[in-house]
């Protein structure tokens, strides 16, 4: 068995490196994570320090990407903004996975009224997009990063619930599940030991895609003033503030826009590549 596994590893590595989308996505995602980690301990300048004497400076060795209308260093703001995007993405996806996967597994295992109730709850939640949920939550609790995370997380719940329920129901009809039932295993044990491991690859791919959507949603919420609040940097709010200076200093919008595009593109390519790699029916090589 170990010899077979050893022979399979080089083939798997070749499949990974021959999939250019997966490689590009992994590089962009790793770069995003690296920038966020580096910004925890170092940035070229303070991301929140205001110096009006340095406002709207062009890129230079001192300010790599220039400064904004408050004299803040754009490169430093982008680096710290990556922290916020990753935090929102991780927590929002974690909320969706924890609640959505639990609902989907319950619906697939129990069937009947439990399945109907879980799916109707998912449908009800799905009726409120992330932006609308954020507006409702903001009206009650006020704008902020925490409220935007809750809104995006709630939106992720029905996505994972529907996906998990569909994939799990397909596993429950397999012959080996009938064998485990005949062996006396209960529904919870079968779900944890057999169903969940067999749909884990699908959930990993979907989590990667929802991560990208969470970053995009957070940028949109910050753009309309419902996300991360000043003085903490946010890519979406940087775009909002750049509107006034779009013709005077277009770089103020170009750089955060490129950061959002790179992050979302990288995660989408990574998710698409993982889908092809983990699902043998979709392999192109």
N, C-alpha and C positions, 0 to 999 in steps of 0.2 A: 504493500500500500504506500509506504514511504517512497519507494522507488518511482511509482507512478506519479506521486505528487511532485517529486523532484524533476521528473521529465516534463511535467506540465507547467512548471514555473517559467522556463525560458519562453515557451509558446505564449504564455499570458503576457509576459513583458513585451514580446514582439507585437502582440495585438494592441497593447497600450500605446507604444511609440508609433505604430502605423496609423493610429487614429489622430489626425492633426487637431481636430476640434477638441478632443479630450486633453491633449498636451497643452494647447493654447489656453484652454479654460483653466487647467491646473496652474499654469504659470501666472495668469492674471489674478486668480484667486489667492495664490501664495504671495504674490506681490502686495495685494490688498491687506492681507493678514500681517505681512512683514512691516508695512508702513504703519499700521495701527499699533503693532507691538513696539516699534522704534519710538513712536510719538509718546508712548507712556513714560519714557525716560529722557527723550531728547527731541527738540525741535529747533530749527535755525533761529527762531525768535519766539517770543511769547505770542500765543495765538489770540490773546484777548487784550494785549497792551495797545492803547490808542496813542498815536503820535501824529497830530495834525500837520506837523512840519514835514512829514514824510508821506503825505497823502498822494495817491495816484502815481507813484513812481513806476517807471518801466522795469522790466526784468534786468537784473544786474548781478554781479558776483555777491553783493551784500544781500539783496532780496531776489532770490532765484526766479520767482514768478511775478515780481513786482509787489506793490501794496495797493490796498483798497482806498475808499474815500475817507476812511478813518485812520489811515496810516498803518493798518494791521498787515502783517506779512501773509500773503496769500498761500504760500507753500506751507507755512505752519498751520494755517486754518484748515487747509485740505487734509493734512496729516491727522490733526485732532478730529476733524469731521469723520474720518474713516473709523475712528473708535466708536463714535455714535452710531454710524450705519451698521457696523458689525454687532454692536450690543442690541440694537433694535431687532436686527434680523434673527439673532440667536434666540432671544427671549420670546419673540413673537412666534417663531417656528416651534419652539419648545412647548408653548401653550397649545398650539394647534396639534402637535403630535400627541401630547399627553391626553388631551380631552378627545380629540378626533379619533385617534387610534383606539382608545378605550371604548368609545361609542360604537365604532365600526366592528370591533371584535365581539362586543356584546350582542349587537344586532345579528351578526353572522352565526354566533353560537346558539343563541336562544330562539331566534325566529319568532313568528307569531306576533303577539302584541308588543313584545319588547323591541323587536326589529322595527315595527311600524312606528312606535313612539320615538325611537332613536332617530330614524330617518326623517320624521316630521319635524323633530327638534332641529336637525341639521338643515332642513329646508327653510325653516323659520329664520335661523341664524344667517343663512346664505342670502336672505332677502335684504340684508343690511350690508352694503359694501363698506370697505375700510374707511373711506372718507366720510360717508354718512354716519357710521358708528362713531368716528372721532368727533364729528360735530355734535352728536347727541351727548357723548361723554364730556366734551368740553363745556357744553351748556350747563352741565351739572357740577363738574369738578374743576373746570378751568383748563386752559391749554397747558401742554407740557409733554415731555418725552415719555413719561410713564403712561399717560392717557393714550398717547398714540400707539405705544406698544400694546396696550390692552385692546385697542380697537383693531389693530392688524392681527393680533393673536386670535381674537374672536372670529375674524373673517377666515382664518386658516382652519378653524375647527371643522366646518362642514366639508371642506376640501379633503381633509384626511379621513373624515368619517365615511364619506362615500367611497373613496378609493379603497380603504381598508375593508369595508363591508363587501364590495365586489370581489376583491382578490381573495378574501378569507372564505367566502361562500364557495368559490371554485375549489379551494383546498379541502373543504369539508365534504365534498362529493368524491374525493379520491379513495381508492381502495385501501390504502394504508391507514386512513383514518378509521375506516370500518374495522380494520384489524386491531387498532388500538382500543376501540370501543369494546370489541370482543374480549380484549385482554383485561377489561375492567377499569380502564382509566376514565376519570370524570371529565366533564366539559372544560373546566378551568385548566386542568393539567394538559389536556390535549391542545388547548389554545396556546398555552405558554411554551410547550415543548415541541409542538409540531406545526401549528398554523402560523404563529408569529415568525419563527425562523424562516419559513418558506416564503413569506411576503416581505421580509426585511429589505431585500434589494429594491423592491418597488418603492417602499417607503423612503429609503435613503435618496433615491433619485428625485422623488417628489419633494422631499425636504430641501434639497439643493435648489430646485426651481422656485419653491416658495420663499427661500432665503433671498433670491434675487428680486422677487416681487415685493418682499418686505422692505428691502432697501429702496426700491422705486417708490413704494407707497409712503415711506417715511420722508423721502425727499419732497414728494408732493404735498404732504401734510405740513411740513416745515415751510414750504413755499407759500402756502396760504395762511401761515401764522399759527397753526394748530399743533405743530410738532415741537422740536427742541427750541427753547427760548434763550434769548440773549442772557449773558455774554457767551454762552457755549457755542462754538462753531457748528454749523450744519450745512451740508452741501445744498440742500433745498433753499435755505434762507439766504445763502450766498447768491443764488440765482435771483431770488426776489430783490435783493438789495442792488444787484447789478443792472436792473432794468433802467434806472435813471441815467446810468452812465454807459448805456449800450453803444452809443456812437462815439462817445469820448474815449472810453477804455473798454473795448469789447472783450478783452482778456478776462475781465472780472466775471463774465458769464461763460466764456469758453472753457476755462480751466475746471470749474466745478462741474460743468456739463460733461466734459470729457471724463472726469472721475466717475460720475454716475454711469455713463455709458460703459466704461471699462469694467466696473464692478458687476453690473448687470449682465453684460455680454460674457464675462469670464464665468460667472456662475451658471448661466444658461448653457454655455458650451460644455462646462464640466458635467452638468446634469444630463445633457444629451449624450455625451460620451460614456458616462457611467451606465446609462440605459442600454446602449449598444454592447457594452462590455459585460454587464451582469445578466442580460437576458439573451440566451442563445438564439432565440427566434429572431432577434433584431440585429445580430452580428452581421457586419458587412465584409468581414475578412476572416 
